[in-house]
Amino acid sequence: LHVDRQVIGCSDHDGEQAYNLDGEEMWFADFIKKEGVEPQPPFIDHMTYVDRAYQGAEVNQQICKTSLDVVRRAMKDFKIED
């Protein structure tokens, strides 16, 4: 069996999207260079993600930031408790 993970996260100033297989990073979005990166070692059969993976990551960042704004507005009147 294999463990496959997708991570999507964001903040006001940063974001992340990555795909992992068995604890190894297979692909991540580099939002500074505006491209997808496949950091796989040269001694394995290279796995390639679809051409639009980076564009999908940008869309996911917009969704994440919109959701973050919605949650902030919804939680603004909640008191912080210990």
Helices and strands as residue ranges (DSSP letters): E 4-10, E 15-21, E 24-30, E 35-37, H 53-75
